[in-house]
Amino acid sequence: MAKKYNWGIIGLGKIANKFAHDLQLVDNANVYAVASRSIEKARDFGAKYKANQCYGSYNELLNDSDVDVVYIATPHVYHCELTMAAMDAGKAVLCEKPFGMNVVEVERMIAKSREKNLFLMEALWTRFIPATEKLLEILNSNVIGDLKSVRADFGFKAMYEPEKRLFNNALGGGALLDIGIYPIFMSLLTMGMPTEIKALATMFPDAVDSSCSMLFGYETDQSAVLDANLLVNTPVECWLYGTKGSLKMSNPFHHTKEISLFRERELVKTYTSDFVGLGYYHEILEVQDCLDNGRIESKKLPLSFSLQLITIIDKVRAEIGLNY
């Protein structure tokens, strides 16, 4: 009989609600403990998802010996600190993207995982949704020939509220870290590490980027054109262009249900792939499968991939002069 995993959730905002919703759909998973810096917020969240324990501090949750794996969904700047504390407490960790604020933090997190022999993974749910798996299958089948270019955008018109995390430099706000990570992820997943990175950005008053446009070059004759924008609504699509055709991951590409195949700009075929729950279900399955099999990292989203991802992000930040 498969082990039932007691999950602890740290940081009880919007994404934690979605994650907890899907956690209830997973066999052998239990919303066991939740923690906020506000005990009232923890109790409200816990009541909603029937948690066994509600804590008014993160350390209380980490010190609970019945917690098997911790999901960290706090603002970006606390990811490294809390991941390190969780592993020091002997917990497996699933940490929201971006994994850390920079390469140095991510390297520390990976080193701790290996030192403690504990599972660690970045919560990049896009990697595990069925449509992404289908995309990789299509690319490997050579249906569109050799992949030459990726174009991906993620933009929505955000109401500027300086006190909110998204616009706050001290909390790691801005377009690049919040939504730009998804177009970068798609380029890395499909074409690997770029050899040249160019980027331009516009900035909010608190020195975080309101938009970020990126152009990646590769040793091969490949390119990526990527965009993140908090000023306007954009298509939120990903196009992959090959020598024999192209693929479109429909809006919203980071959890799409539809991939379209085009040849000579004519639609040839549409692939549909639904996801379970709100889409977070699939990454939870991956975590529990890894734990069941004694792995300390995912084969589909290894720690080396997360290190490459933050390396690219750091280079983009240097290009646009974004400092935290």
N, C-alpha and C positions, 0 to 999 in steps of 0.2 A: 504494500500500500504506500502511495506517494506521501511524502512528508507534507504537512500543512505548515505554511510559512506565516509567521506573525510579522506583519509590516508595521513599521513606525513611520509616520509622516511628520516632517519638520518644515514649518512655513506653510500657513494654511490659507493661501490666497486663491486666485481664480484657477490656476493650473492644478493646484492640489485638489480642488473640488472635482475637476474632470478626472484626475488620476484616481481618486478615491471611488468615484462612480464606477470606473472600469475595473478597479480592484475587486469590487463586489461580484463581478461577472466571472472571475477566474477561479476555477476549481483549486482547492488546496491553498487559497490565499485568504488572509484575514486582516481586516483593518483593525489591528490590535491596539495601537497607541498613536495619539496625535499630540503635537506640542506647538504652542505659540508662546510669545512673550506675554500674552494676555490669557489668563486662565478662563475668562469668560468666552473669549473667542474659541479656545480649545474645547470648552464644554459644548458650545453651540455646534461646532464642526463635528465633534464626537457623537453628539446626539443624532445628527443628520445621517451619519454613516455607521452608527451602532458600534463605535469603538469601545474596547474594553477599558482603556485607560486614557485619561485626558490630563495633560501636564501644562503648567504655566511657565515652564522653562525647558530649554532644549536638553540641558544636562540630565534632568530627571528622566527623560525618555531614553537617553543614551545609557543611563545607569540601570535601566530595567532589563534584567537578565532574560526576560521572556521575549524580547524583541530580537528577531532573526536578521532582518534586513531593513535598512533605513532609506527612505526616499526623501531627498533634500530639494525643497522648492522655494527657498528663500531668495531675496535679491542676489544678483550675481556675485557681489563683493564678498558674500559670506560663504560661498560654495567651498572654497579650499579649506578654510578654518573648520567648518563643520564636518566636512568629509574626513579630515585628519582626526578630529575628535571622535567621530563615529568608529573609525577603524581602530583607534587606540582603545576604544571600548569593546572591540571584538566583533563589530557589526559589518556585515556586507553592506555595500552602498550603491544606490542608483542616484546619481546627482544630475539635476537639470542642466540643460545647456545654457550658456557656455560653461563648460566644465570648470574652468578657472578664469581669472582675469587676464592671464598672460602665460607664456611658456613656462616660466619659472614655477608658478603655482601648479600647473598641470604635471610638470616633472616631479614635484614633491609628492603629489597625490599618487602618481604611478609608483614611485619608489616606496611609499608607505604600503600600498597594496601588496607589493612583492615582499616587503619586509615582514608583513603580518600574515601573508598567504591568505588574503581575504579578497572576495569578489568586489570588483569596482567597474562601473560602466557609466558613461555619459547617457543621459536620458534623451537621446535624439530619436524620438518616436517615428520619424519619417522613414528611418532605415528599415523598420519592421512591418510597416503596413503592407498589405498584399499587393497594392499597385506598384510599390517600389521593387518588390520581389519580381513582379511581372516585367517591369522595365528592364531589369538586369537580364532576365531570361530572353527578352526580345533582342537586346543588344548582343548577347552572346550567340544568338542564332544567325547573326549577320544579315538580318532582314533589311537594315538600312545601310549596309556596307560598313566602311570605315567611318567611325565617328570623327567629325572634324570641328564641330562647334556646338557649344551649349550657351543658350541665352535664357536667363531666368530672372524674374523680378518678384519683389514682395513689397507692396506699398499700401498703406491705408492712411486716410486723413485723420490724424490724431488731434484731439482738442488739447491745446497747449495749457498744461496746468503745472507750473514750476515745482510744486510740492510733491508731485507724483514721481514714482520710481523711474518711469520712462524718460523723464526730462532732467533727472538728477545725476550729476557727475559723481557725487559721493556714493551713489548706489549702482553705478555702472550702467547708466541709462544710454539712450541713443539708438539710432536705427541699426548700426552695424551689429552690435552684440545681440539685440533683441530679435530682429528679423533678417538682417543680412546674412546671418549664419546659415539660413536655409538655402539660398542660392549658392553660397560657397560650398555647402555640403554636397549639393548635386554635382557641382563641377569636380569636386574631389572624388566623389564616389565613382563617377563615370570616366574621368580623364586623369586622375592622379594629381600629383603636385605640380603646380606651375613653376616655370623657371623665371618668369618675369611678371611683375605685378605693377599696374598703374591704377591710381584711384584719385577721385576728386570728391569733395564733400561740401555741403552747406551745414551751418551750425546754429543750434539754439543758443540763447543767451548764457546758459550755464555750461557752455563748452562741451556739449555733447552733440553728435551729428544728427541733423534733421533729415539729411539724405546722403547717400553714399553710392557712387557709381564706380564700378570696377571693371578693369580689362586685364585678363590673364593671358599670358603667352606660354607656350610649351616648346620643348626641344623638337618635337614633331611639328607638323604644320597644323596644329590645333589652336583653338582660341576659346575663351569664355567671356561673355559680356553679361555682367551681373549688376543688379540694382536693388537698393533698399531705400524706402522713402516713407517718411512719416508726415509729409506735407500734402500728398495727393493719393487718391485711389488709383491703383494700377491693376493690370489684368491678373496678376499672381499666377502666372503660367510658367512652365518650363518647356523650352523647345530644344530638341537634340537633332542636329543636322548631320546626316551621313552622305556618303558618296552615291548611295542608291535610293535614298529616301529620308524622311524625317519623322520624328515622333513629337507629339504634343501631350504633355501632362496637363490636364485641364485644371482650371481654378477650383479649389486652391491646391496648387501642385504639391504642397508639402503633406497633404493628406487627401490626395485625389482618389476618385473612384473610376476615372476614365483616362485611357491613353489612346490617342488616335494616330494611325499610321497614314502618312501621305507619300505619294510618289508623283513627281511633276506637279506638285501643288494640288493634286486631286486626292480626296479622301479615299483610301483603299479599305481600311478596316478599323473598327473600334473595339478595344479590349476593355471590359468592365471588371472591376475587382472591388467588392465592397469590403468594409472593415467592421469589426465587432465593436459594439459600444460606441465610444467617442474616438476610438483609434488608439488609445493608450494600452488597451488590452494586449496587443501583440508584443510590445516591449516588456510587459510584465511576464508574459509567457516565456520570453527569451531569458529573463533574469532567473526565473524559477527552474528552467531547464538547465541553465548553467550550474545553479546551486545543486540540483539533483545529481549532476554528473561531476561534481567536484572541481569545476573550472573557476578560475579567478578572473577570467575575462571572457568576453563574447568573441566567437569566431567571426560573426557578422559585423560587429562593431568593436574591433580590438582597441586596446589602449593606444597602440601606435597610430591608429587613425585619428583619435582625438588629439594626439600630440601634433600630428600634421595639420589638423584643422585650426588649432590655436596658433600654430606657427604662421599660417596664412593670415589669420586675423591680426596678429601682431604686426605683420608686414604692411597690411592695409592701414592699420592705425598709424604706423610711422609715416606712410604716404600722405595721410590727411591731417596729421598733426593732432590726433586725438589722444589725450593723456588722462589717465585716471590716478 
